[in-house]
Each structure stands twice: as C-alpha cells, then as structure tokens.
Amino acid sequence: MIIPVGRVFQLDPKSLHMFYDTAGPLIAFNRAGSLFLNARYYLAWHDAQVVNGDMTEAFISWYFTLAHEIAHNLVEQHDSEHEFYMSSICETYLMALVKLVQTGSGSFRDLVDVSV
C-alpha cells in the first residue's frame, strides 16, 4: 500500500518501510531519511476494504500520514510551522493522489508486500 502512495511523493521505494507494533500509539515515524509505517493500523483501518478491492480510503490515509512525516523532515515539532509544511506538501501532490485514486494504479502485490 505504501509503494503507490510513495510514488505520489516521488519517494525512493527503498526509503519506505513497514513495522508492526502490537500495542503502541505510533502510526508512523521517520528516521535518517526513511519513513516507517505501522502495519497494525493498516490492518485495523483498511485491510478489509482493500481485500474487497476498495483502495481509496487506504490511499488517502497513507497519503496524509506520509505528508505528515515528510513535513517532519523540515520541522521536528508539532506546531504551526509543521502544519504549514504539511499543508503545502499535501497541496503540491494532491493531483497525483487524485490520479492514483481514480486509476487505482497500485497493484495488489504493492498492497500486500509489507517487507520489513
């Protein structure tokens, strides 16, 4: 699921990673130029829809999660400056997200490949 959304932001697929935290509140984080997304939230929030062929909500959710983490590469704190950058990032890549949602161009392999 993260590979097609990563393409929206023109991210190197090697910088995108999944982890599985069974209890913590961490949805995603970034470290040293890599982005890490918690598979537990994908499974809880989106897996049933994706299995049924509806990827829209998963694409949108991970889009905003990745934008949030990309903004942290510019600003560490959660403050108005971070929100400014996140908003700017979302605006910049919004039409690419729309195209992804319209075409559903993520393959099923992209959706289930959660290599760690």
C-alpha positions as CSV (number, residue, x, y, z in Angstrom):
1,M,0.0,0.0,0.0
2,I,2.8,2.4,0.7
3,I,4.7,2.0,-2.6
4,P,2.0,3.5,-4.8
5,V,1.4,6.4,-2.3
6,G,5.2,6.8,-2.0
7,R,5.3,7.3,-5.8
8,V,2.8,10.2,-5.5
9,F,5.5,12.0,-3.4
10,Q,8.3,10.7,-5.8
11,L,9.9,8.9,-2.9
12,D,12.5,6.2,-3.4
13,P,10.8,2.9,-2.5
14,K,13.9,1.9,-0.5
15,S,13.1,4.7,1.9
16,L,9.6,3.2,2.8
17,H,9.3,0.6,5.4
18,M,6.6,-1.2,7.4
19,F,6.9,-2.2,11.0
20,Y,4.4,-3.9,13.3
21,D,3.9,-2.6,16.8
22,T,1.2,-4.6,18.6
23,A,0.3,-2.1,21.3
24,G,1.8,1.4,21.0
25,P,0.1,4.5,19.6
26,L,2.8,5.1,16.9
27,I,1.2,5.2,13.4
28,A,4.4,6.3,11.6
29,F,7.8,7.9,12.1
30,N,10.8,8.9,10.1
31,R,14.5,8.3,10.8
32,A,17.5,9.2,8.7
33,G,15.6,9.9,5.6
34,S,13.4,6.7,5.8
35,L,9.7,6.6,6.6
36,F,8.2,3.8,8.7
37,L,4.5,3.0,8.8
38,N,2.8,0.7,11.4
39,A,1.2,-2.2,9.6
40,R,-1.2,-2.7,12.6
41,Y,-3.1,0.5,11.7
42,Y,-3.3,-0.5,8.0
43,L,-4.7,-3.9,9.0
44,A,-7.2,-2.4,11.5
45,W,-8.3,0.5,9.3
46,H,-8.0,-0.6,5.7
47,D,-7.3,-4.3,5.1
48,A,-10.9,-5.4,4.8
49,Q,-11.7,-2.7,2.2
50,V,-8.5,-3.4,0.2
51,V,-9.2,-7.1,0.2
52,N,-12.6,-6.2,-1.3
53,G,-11.0,-4.1,-4.0
54,D,-11.6,-0.7,-2.5
55,M,-8.2,1.1,-2.0
56,T,-9.5,4.7,-1.9
57,E,-9.5,5.2,1.9
58,A,-6.2,3.4,2.4
59,F,-4.5,5.6,-0.3
60,I,-5.9,8.8,1.2
61,S,-5.0,7.8,4.8
62,W,-1.4,6.8,3.9
63,Y,-1.1,10.0,1.8
64,F,-1.7,12.2,4.8
65,T,0.4,10.0,7.0
66,L,3.4,10.3,4.6
67,A,2.9,14.0,4.2
68,H,2.9,14.4,7.9
69,E,6.2,12.5,8.2
70,I,7.8,14.3,5.2
71,A,6.9,17.6,6.9
72,H,8.9,16.4,10.0
73,N,12.0,16.3,7.8
74,L,11.6,20.1,7.7
75,V,10.2,20.8,11.2
76,E,10.6,18.5,14.2
77,Q,7.9,19.9,16.5
78,H,4.1,19.6,16.0
79,D,3.5,23.3,15.7
80,S,2.1,25.8,13.2
81,E,5.2,25.7,11.1
82,H,4.9,21.9,10.8
83,E,1.2,22.3,9.8
84,F,2.2,24.9,7.2
85,Y,4.7,22.5,5.6
86,M,2.3,19.5,5.8
87,S,-0.4,21.6,4.1
88,S,2.0,22.8,1.4
89,I,3.2,19.2,0.7
90,C,-0.5,18.0,0.5
91,E,-1.4,20.8,-1.9
92,T,1.6,20.2,-4.1
93,Y,0.9,16.5,-4.6
94,L,-2.9,16.5,-4.4
95,M,-3.5,16.0,-8.1
96,A,-1.1,13.0,-8.1
97,L,-3.2,11.5,-5.3
98,V,-6.4,12.1,-7.2
99,K,-4.9,10.3,-10.2
100,L,-3.8,7.4,-8.0
101,V,-7.3,7.1,-6.5
102,Q,-9.0,7.4,-9.9
103,T,-6.8,4.8,-11.6
104,G,-6.2,2.6,-8.6
105,S,-2.8,2.1,-10.1
106,G,-1.4,0.3,-7.1
107,S,-1.1,-3.4,-7.9
108,F,-2.3,-6.0,-5.4
109,R,1.3,-7.0,-4.9
110,D,2.1,-3.4,-3.8
111,L,-0.8,-3.6,-1.4
112,V,0.2,-6.8,0.4
113,D,4.0,-6.5,0.1
114,V,4.9,-5.3,3.6
115,S,8.5,-6.4,3.6
116,V,10.4,-5.2,6.7
